[in-house]
Amino acid sequence: MIAPVAPPPDVPATKPDPIDPAAVRAIDFLDGETISSVWRTSRGFLILTNLRVLSVWHQPAVLDLGHHGWRMGLTFFLFDLDTPRVIADRFVEVGSVREDDPSASRFQVADPAGVAEAIAAGILLGRTNWQARRAKVTARLNALGSTSAAPAKETVREIVRVIVRVPCPYCGSLMDETALRCPVCGAPRSPARS
């Protein structure tokens, strides 16, 4: 798994809509992730990067947690994202519909057809980016596997435990030699003979 990295210190100009710098600070960027396009939604922003589509929404916070009320919302990774759909000429639907909240993946934007078209083009590029990332990680793992030293010789110990059963002095049932009481009648085990 690739660890998230800090966002770039300066927020580049975004297209077609400008994004609030505090909203960018709320995003957990992946290694090498860059913003491609940003669209204003009814609650925040819908962001297309080179690796995923994500939402950032504004919620006035009682406690300021450093993001000035901006929170990262749903994330859709481009490697398995379906083609977005336009709903009622007002919304773009990204990803599959959730049974618990069918409108969760719908975002109201000014130009839903243009947003759907841009995301569809971004999906093709994003899948290429994800394949390149996987190839790089696979090559790194293969290099580590081929250069590692021969595995250390394992020592296997086998512990054999012998259970000795003795008859109960009261009822005659067999019980473990280490048992303090008979499991059948509950009588104490007879003291060991000297």
Backbone as a ProteinNet text record, in pm:
[ID]
protein_1_A
[PRIMARY]
MIAPVAPPPDVPATKPDPIDPAAVRAIDFLDGETISSVWRTSRGFLILTNLRVLSVWHQPAVLDLGHHGWRMGLTFFLFDLDTPRVIADRFVEVGSVREDDPSASRFQVADPAGVAEAIAAGILLGRTNWQARRAKVTARLNALGSTSAAPAKETVREIVRVIVRVPCPYCGSLMDETALRCPVCGAPRSPARS
[TERTIARY]
84.1	0	88.3	50.7	128.3	76.9	167	128.2	90.4	-10.4	-47.5	66	76.8	177.7	108	180.6	124.5	94.2	-9.6	-40.7	66.5	73.1	171.8	147	254.5	237.8	161.2	181.1	109.5	-1	-119.6	-233.6	-231.3	-216.9	-215	-353.7	-356.4	-484.7	-553.6	-679.7	-751	-855.2	-888.2	-985.9	-1093.6	-1213.7	-1266.4	-1299.5	-1310	-1345.1	-1226	-1207.3	-1101.3	-1143.1	-1044.6	-1073	-1019.4	-1089.4	-1048.7	-923.6	-815.1	-694	-719.1	-812.2	-844	-905.1	-979	-1037.1	-927.2	-824	-712.2	-638.8	-625.1	-556.1	-633	-761.6	-841.7	-823.2	-757	-739.1	-616.5	-632.3	-519	-463.9	-361.6	-304.8	-226.3	-235.3	-153.5	-19.4	78.4	210.8	200.7	246.7	246.4	111.9	16.1	-117	-121.1	-181.7	-196.5	-340.5	-384.6	-520.6	-526.3	-625.6	-646.2	-755.6	-871.9	-985.6	-1063.4	-1130.8	-1212.9	-1344.7	-1455	-1586.4	-1655	-1714.6	-1790.9	-1921.1	-1956	-2082.5	-2168.6	-2287.4	-2377.3	-2323.3	-2237.4	-2184	-2032.8	-1965	-1819.8	-1759	-1671.1	-1601.7	-1595.5	-1600.8	-1574.8	-1440.5	-1345.6	-1207	-1164.7	-1108.4	-1050.4	-900.1	-833.3	-687.4	-638.5	-510	-455.3	-479.1	-532.6	-553.8	-696	-774.6	-908.2	-997.6	-1125.8	-1224.1	-1266.6	-1266	-1303.6	-1385.2	-1452.6	-1532	-1479	-1489.7	-1455.5	-1576.2	-1625	-1744.9	-1720.7	-1800.5	-1784.9	-1892.6	-1848	-1939.9	-1888.9	-1964.5	-1920	-1896.8	-1778.8	-1741.5	-1753.3	-1794.5	-1797.5	-1654.6	-1573.6	-1432.2	-1352.6	-1263	-1180.4	-1068.7	-1068.8	-968.3	-856.2	-838.1	-729.6	-768.1	-888.8	-931.1	-1039.8	-1069.6	-1168.3	-1302.4	-1345.3	-1475.3	-1478.2	-1368	-1365.5	-1335.3	-1407.5	-1388.8	-1379.4	-1299.5	-1288.9	-1408	-1474.3	-1592.5	-1561.4	-1652.8	-1638.1	-1518.6	-1455.6	-1342.5	-1371.9	-1345.8	-1367.1	-1235	-1174.1	-1045.8	-1067.6	-983.9	-1003.7	-979.6	-905.6	-877	-1001	-1105.8	-1226.4	-1354.2	-1341.4	-1456.1	-1531	-1663.5	-1747.8	-1764	-1813.7	-1837.1	-1942.8	-1916.4	-2015.4	-2140.2	-2253	-2380.9	-2433.9	-2509.5	-2577.3	-2720.2	-2764.2	-2897.5	-2975.9	-3087.3	-3181.5	-3115	-3013.2	-2941.1	-2895.7	-2885.4	-2840.5	-2729.5	-2724.4	-2631.6	-2541.1	-2421.3	-2334.7	-2322.8	-2341.8	-2332.9	-2201.4	-2120	-1988.2	-1992.1	-1949.6	-1947.1	-2084	-2090.6	-2214.8	-2306.9	-2434	-2534.1	-2532.3	-2529.8	-2532	-2676	-2701.8	-2837.4	-2886.1	-2797.8	-2839.6	-2864.4	-2798.6	-2816.8	-2792.3	-2897.8	-2879.8	-2821.9	-2840.8	-2791.3	-2650.4	-2585.3	-2452.7	-2347.5	-2358.9	-2257.4	-2301.3	-2405.8	-2453.4	-2408.8	-2358.2	-2308.3	-2373.1	-2431.2	-2493.3	-2385	-2370	-2267.4	-2330.6	-2261.6	-2315.5	-2327.3	-2229.6	-2227	-2207.8	-2313.1	-2296	-2245.3	-2286.7	-2239.9	-2090	-2043.1	-1900.6	-1818.3	-1872.2	-1802.8	-1794.3	-1905.1	-1905.4	-1806	-1799.3	-1704.9	-1559.6	-1530.9	-1394.3	-1353.7	-1446.2	-1414.3	-1394.8	-1477.8	-1462	-1324.6	-1278.4	-1144	-1037.7	-1062.7	-967.9	-956	-1064	-1061.3	-957.6	-954	-857.1	-714.3	-686.8	-552.9	-523.4	-623.3	-605.1	-572.7	-637.4	-607.5	-463.9	-418.2	-278.3	-184.9	-218.3	-136.4	-132.9	-248.5	-251.9	-171.8	-177.8	-99.5	49.6	90.7	231.8	274.1	187.6	219	233.8	141.8	149.1	276.2	311.4	433	555.9	557.7	672.1	683.8	570.5	571.9	609.4	556.1	588.4	737	792.9	935.7	1018.8	975.4	1048.4	1042.3	924.2	911.2	991.5	990.5	1069.9	1218.1	1263.2	1403.8	1440.9	1352.4	1379.8	1384.4	1294.9	1290.7	1412.5	1465.9	1579.5	1710.9	1719.5	1845.4	1852.1	1743.2	1746.6	1833.1	1891.1	1977.2	1892.9	1960.7	1892.3	1818.8	1701.9	1626.9	1703.5	1691.4	1759.8	1701.7	1788.7	1746.2	1654.4	1540	1446.1	1471.3	1461.2	1471.6	1331	1293.6	1160.4	1173.8	1101.5	1100.5	964.1	965.7	840.8	833.2	730.2	713	610.5	652.8	565.7	527.2	399.5	351	277.4	316.6	254.2	154.8	35	-66.9	-86.7	-61.2	-75.7	-209.3	-288.6	-418.9	-414.9	-469.5	-471.2	-615.2	-645.5	-782.7	-809.9	-933.6	-976.3	-986.6	-934.7	-938.4	-1081.4	-1177.1	-1313.3	-1407.9	-1409.3	-1507	-1442.5	-1310	-1241.1	-1232.4	-1292.6	-1283.3	-1141.4	-1100.6	-966.6	-962.9	-855.4	-835.4	-689.1	-662.9	-523.9	-445.8	-319.8	-234.4	-216.1	-225.6	-204.8	-332.8	-449.3	-576.2	-581.6	-638.8	-650.9	-775.2	-879	-1003.2	-1048.9	-1124	-1178.7	-1286	-1284	-1383.6	-1522.7	-1532.7	-1661.5	-1726.8	-1656.3	-1718.1	-1672.2	-1566.7	-1519.3	-1432.5	-1399	-1317.3	-1174.9	-1106.6	-967.8	-879.1	-775.4	-678.9	-603.1	-569.9	-497.5	-357.4	-301.5	-165	-65.5	38.9	140.8	208.9	234.6	299.3	448.5	507.6	651.9	723.2
-116.9	0	122.8	220.3	342.3	440.9	496.8	588.7	724.6	788.7	923.1	1021.5	1120.5	1223.8	1358	1456.4	1589.7	1652.6	1736	1802.2	1904.6	1944.6	2045.3	2173.3	2244.1	2362.4	2474	2491	2596.1	2530.5	2586	2530.2	2585.6	2497.4	2547	2595.3	2677.8	2721.8	2599.1	2581.4	2463.4	2503.5	2408.2	2433.6	2328	2351.1	2480.3	2573.2	2520.2	2604.2	2618	2735.2	2750.3	2679.5	2627	2553.6	2631.3	2621.8	2685.4	2613.6	2686.5	2621	2537.1	2577.3	2497.3	2363.3	2360.4	2234.8	2139.7	2194.4	2110.8	2051	2127.7	2077.4	1963.7	1950.4	1842.8	1710.3	1711.6	1590.5	1513.2	1382.7	1293.8	1249.5	1320.4	1290.7	1161.3	1084.2	965	1007.5	921.5	949.2	973.4	1090.3	1123.2	1167.8	1192.4	1232.1	1381.9	1418.8	1559.6	1585.5	1707.4	1745.8	1775.7	1717.6	1742.1	1845.3	1824.7	1915.5	1926.5	2040.9	2066	2127.6	2076.8	2132.4	2164.5	2282.3	2321.6	2242.8	2189.7	2118.6	2199.8	2148.2	2220.2	2225.8	2130.4	2127.6	2146.4	2151.9	2163.2	2151	2049.9	2032.2	1884.9	1858.7	1726.9	1739.6	1652.6	1666.9	1543.5	1565.3	1457.9	1470.8	1363.7	1362.2	1261.9	1239.9	1141.2	998.1	979.7	845.8	817	921.9	898.6	1020.3	999.7	1107.3	1112.8	1232.6	1243.4	1368.9	1371.8	1489.5	1549.4	1679.7	1753.4	1841.1	1836.2	1912.2	1997.8	2103.1	2199.2	2177.9	2166.7	2155.2	2247.6	2348.4	2435.6	2352.4	2362.4	2279.2	2356.4	2285.7	2345.8	2364.1	2261.6	2267.8	2276.7	2370.8	2383.9	2280.9	2185.7	2080	2108.5	2233	2267.3	2269.6	2228	2226.6	2330.3	2412.8	2519.8	2467.2	2352.5	2297.5	2210.1	2196.8	2112.8	1969.8	1876.8	1734.2	1659.7	1555.7	1471	1376.2	1366	1281.6	1150.9	1108.8	981.6	983.7	869.1	853.3	738	760.2	658.6	640.8	523.9	498.8	471.5	531.6	524.9	385.9	298.7	168.2	81.3	106.1	24	106.5	230.1	320	299.4	292.4	283.7	422.5	426.7	553.8	632.3	758.8	839.2	863.7	888.4	911.8	1049.3	1106.1	1233.2	1201.4	1260.6	1236.7	1368.3	1370.2	1483.7	1614.7	1609.1	1727.7	1820.7	1767.8	1849	1781.4	1649.6	1574.4	1488.3	1463.8	1362.1	1253.7	1128.3	1015.8	943.9	938.5	876.6	749	639.7	514.5	449.3	338.5	262.8	323.2	298.2	350.4	266	333.9	264.1	236.5	115.3	78.6	162.1	191.3	266.5	413.9	468.3	608.1	622.3	606.6	610.8	741.5	851.6	980.6	1011.9	920	949.1	973.5	907.8	923.6	1021.5	1101	1202.7	1340	1416.8	1549.9	1650.6	1755.9	1860.1	1956.2	1966.2	2052.2	2137.1	2243.2	2334.9	2268.9	2187.5	2123.9	1973.3	1898.2	1755.5	1676.2	1713.6	1641	1661.9	1784.7	1812.9	1743.9	1739.3	1671.9	1522.3	1462.7	1319	1287.1	1373.2	1352.3	1362.7	1461.4	1478.9	1361.8	1314.6	1201	1074.8	1053.7	936	936.5	1053.5	1061.9	1039.3	1089.9	1071.1	926.7	849.7	707.9	633.1	657.2	588.4	621.3	748	789	735.4	739	690.7	542.8	463.1	318.9	294.5	374.1	363.2	399.7	505.1	545.2	436.9	375.6	268.9	146.8	112.2	-1.1	27	151.6	188.6	178.8	221.2	212.2	66.1	-18.8	-161.3	-224	-189.6	-244.6	-202.4	-77.3	-28.9	-102.9	-122.2	-192.6	-338.9	-401.5	-541.3	-557.8	-466.3	-473.3	-457	-365.3	-343.4	-468	-532.2	-653.6	-768.5	-780.4	-886	-864.7	-738.4	-709.7	-745.4	-715.9	-751.2	-901.7	-973.3	-1118.5	-1186.2	-1134	-1199	-1166.3	-1053.6	-1016.9	-1059.9	-1111.5	-1150.2	-1274.1	-1285.1	-1398.7	-1525.8	-1638.9	-1766.3	-1772.6	-1831.1	-1835.1	-1911.9	-1863.9	-1928.8	-2068.7	-2158.7	-2294.6	-2296.9	-2356.8	-2362.7	-2485.2	-2464.5	-2575.7	-2610.1	-2731.9	-2775.8	-2865.9	-2829.4	-2913.6	-2977.3	-3098.4	-3167.4	-3206	-3162.5	-3194	-3305.4	-3412.4	-3527.3	-3532.3	-3537.5	-3541.7	-3673.7	-3743.8	-3871.4	-3848.8	-3891	-3877.4	-4013.8	-4017.6	-4142.3	-4135.6	-4238.4	-4244	-4350.3	-4315.2	-4406.7	-4425.3	-4537.4	-4558.1	-4477.1	-4427.2	-4355.9	-4456.8	-4424.9	-4520.1	-4542.9	-4456.9	-4471.1	-4536.1	-4487	-4541.4	-4626.7	-4620.9	-4703.6	-4643.9	-4528.5	-4463.1	-4415	-4410.8	-4364	-4211.6	-4158.4	-4014.5	-3984.6	-3861.4	-3821.6	-3827.2	-3865.7	-3876.9	-3740.3	-3631.7	-3498.3	-3435.5	-3500.5	-3445.5	-3449	-3344.4	-3337.8	-3412.2	-3418.9	-3486.9	-3573.4	-3675.5	-3765.8	-3690.3	-3695.7	-3625	-3689.1	-3812.9	-3881.3	-3862.8	-3900.7	-3895.7	-3776.6	-3709	-3590.7	-3619.7	-3744.4	-3780.9	-3731.9	-3694.5	-3649.5	-3766	-3729.7	-3831	-3878.2	-4003.1	-4055.6	-4001.4	-3975.8	-3922.4	-4018.2	-3961.5	-4044.3	-4131.4	-4250.9	-4345.7	-4327.3	-4338.8	-4321.9	-4448.4
0	0	0	-78.4	-89.4	13.1	91.9	198.8	142.1	203.4	158.7	185.6	101.5	118.9	131.7	178.5	197.4	62.1	54.7	-71.9	-104.9	-230.1	-266.7	-187.3	-147.7	-64.3	-134.2	-264.2	-336.3	-419	-412.3	-484.7	-626.1	-725.7	-863.4	-904.7	-1006.4	-1061.7	-1119.8	-1089	-1135.5	-1238.3	-1323.6	-1427.9	-1420.8	-1460.8	-1504	-1387.9	-1264.5	-1150.2	-1056.2	-996.8	-897.1	-767.9	-695.8	-572.5	-453.2	-344	-219.9	-168.7	-135.2	-84	41	125.4	244.5	204.6	94.5	46.7	0	-61.9	-107.7	11.7	118.4	238	304.9	277.1	335.7	262	146.9	65.6	113.3	128.2	155.7	20	-27.8	-158.9	-156	-263.4	-281.5	-341.1	-330.6	-384.6	-535.2	-581	-723	-777.5	-691.9	-738.4	-766.3	-878.6	-915.5	-957.8	-937.4	-973.7	-1123.5	-1191	-1334.2	-1357.7	-1293.4	-1311.8	-1181.5	-1165.9	-1047.4	-1092.7	-1036.1	-1064.6	-933.4	-926.8	-809	-807.1	-689.6	-670.1	-574.7	-547.1	-457.3	-314.5	-274.8	-138.2	-130.7	-241.7	-238	-375.6	-392.5	-519.4	-556.3	-685.4	-742	-812.2	-776.3	-821.4	-899.2	-1016.8	-1097.7	-1087.3	-1041.2	-1037.2	-1140.4	-1143.1	-1235.6	-1187.6	-1063.2	-1008.8	-962.8	-935.6	-880.9	-898.7	-872	-864.2	-718	-661.1	-521.2	-498.7	-386.4	-352.7	-224.2	-216.1	-95.1	-67.1	54.2	86.5	208.2	215.8	324.1	428.2	551.7	663.9	772.3	805	913	1038.5	1093.1	1206.5	1336.4	1440.6	1573.3	1621.4	1600.6	1634.2	1505.9	1496.9	1376.9	1384.1	1291.4	1290.4	1191.8	1154.2	1064.4	918.7	883.6	744.1	718.7	817.1	803.7	754.1	806.4	771.5	648	575	454.7	493	434.3	460.1	328	327	208.4	207.1	93.7	81.5	12	-74.1	-144.8	-239.6	-254	-344.6	-440.1	-568.4	-671.6	-745.7	-735.6	-800.7	-949	-1032.7	-1177.7	-1235.7	-1165	-1223.8	-1234.9	-1154.3	-1164.6	-1176.8	-1218.3	-1227.2	-1358	-1347.4	-1466.8	-1527.6	-1650.6	-1718.4	-1642.1	-1612.1	-1537.6	-1621.2	-1551.6	-1619.2	-1583.7	-1676.4	-1652.8	-1610.4	-1499.4	-1445.5	-1449	-1518	-1524	-1565.5	-1645	-1692.7	-1580.1	-1458.1	-1345	-1265.4	-1272.1	-1189.1	-1275.6	-1225.7	-1283.9	-1176.7	-1219.3	-1126.4	-1150.7	-1049	-1056.9	-974.4	-1030.9	-956.1	-951.1	-878.4	-870.8	-765	-782.8	-690.4	-563	-449.4	-321.1	-281.8	-231.4	-192.3	-74.5	19.9	138.3	108	4.7	-32.6	-182.4	-264.8	-410.5	-462.4	-389.5	-437.6	-390.8	-317.6	-260.9	-367.4	-481.4	-585.5	-694	-666	-760.9	-714.1	-808.2	-776.8	-870.2	-813.2	-893.7	-938.9	-1071	-1129.9	-1239.5	-1279.7	-1380.3	-1517.8	-1557	-1688.9	-1671.7	-1635.2	-1608.5	-1729.2	-1850.5	-1970.3	-1989.5	-1971.7	-1984.4	-1876.5	-1754.1	-1643.7	-1671.3	-1715.8	-1746.7	-1857.3	-1957.3	-2068.6	-2020.6	-1936.7	-1886.1	-1796.8	-1712.6	-1625.6	-1707.9	-1811.2	-1898.1	-1964.5	-2009.8	-2068.8	-1961.7	-1840.8	-1731.2	-1686.7	-1702.6	-1663.8	-1745.8	-1876.4	-1963	-1922.2	-1900	-1856.5	-1717	-1628.8	-1491.9	-1486.3	-1569.8	-1572	-1616.7	-1711.7	-1755.1	-1639.9	-1565.6	-1450.9	-1344.2	-1315.1	-1214.8	-1260.6	-1390.5	-1440.1	-1426.8	-1453.5	-1438.9	-1292.7	-1201	-1057.8	-1015.4	-1061.8	-1027.3	-1082.4	-1206.5	-1266.8	-1187.2	-1142.7	-1065.3	-931.7	-864.6	-736.4	-756.4	-861.5	-889.3	-919.2	-997.9	-1028.6	-901.9	-815.1	-689.5	-601.2	-593.3	-512.8	-572.3	-705.5	-769.9	-745.9	-749.5	-724.6	-581.2	-488.5	-349.4	-331.1	-399.4	-387.1	-446.6	-556.3	-621.4	-552.5	-483.8	-419.3	-274	-222.4	-81.2	-64	53.2	84.9	91	84.1	92.9	226.5	226.5	351.5	459.3	579.1	691.2	710.6	754.3	776.7	898.2	880.7	990.9	1075.9	1204	1296.6	1341.6	1318.5	1356.2	1476.6	1580.5	1699.8	1710.6	1749.4	1769.5	1915.6	1978.6	2120	2129.5	2189.5	2206.2	2352.7	2376.4	2513.4	2533.3	2632.5	2662.3	2776	2754	2857.6	2921.6	3049.2	3124.9	3197.2	3180.3	3245.6	3354.5	3467.3	3582.8	3627.8	3690.8	3737.8	3865.2	3874	3994.2	4107.8	4227.7	4339.1	4391	4354.6	4406.1	4306	4177.4	4082.4	3974.1	3959	3862	3722.6	3699.1	3567.5	3544.4	3416.6	3384.8	3387.3	3446.7	3451.4	3426.1	3378.7	3354.1	3484.4	3471.3	3589.1	3656.3	3579.6	3634.2	3687.3	3665.6	3712.5	3864.2	3922.3	4068.1	4116.7	4032.4	4067.9	3951	3980.5	3879.9	3801.8	3668.4	3590.3	3600	3644.5	3651.1	3788.2	3894.7	4027.8	4110.8	4070.1	4141.2	4262.3	4281.9	4398.2	4379	4486.8	4472	4430.4	4358.3	4314.5	4436.9	4440.2	4555.3	4557	4671.1	4679	4615	4559.7	4495.7	4598.8	4558.2	4651.6	4649.1	4763.6	4775	4749.6
[MASK]
++++++++++++++++++++++++++++++++++++++++++++++++++++++++++++++++++++++++++++++++++++++++++++++++++++++++++++++++++++++++++++++++++++++++++++++++++++++++++++++++++++++++++++++++++++++++++++++++++

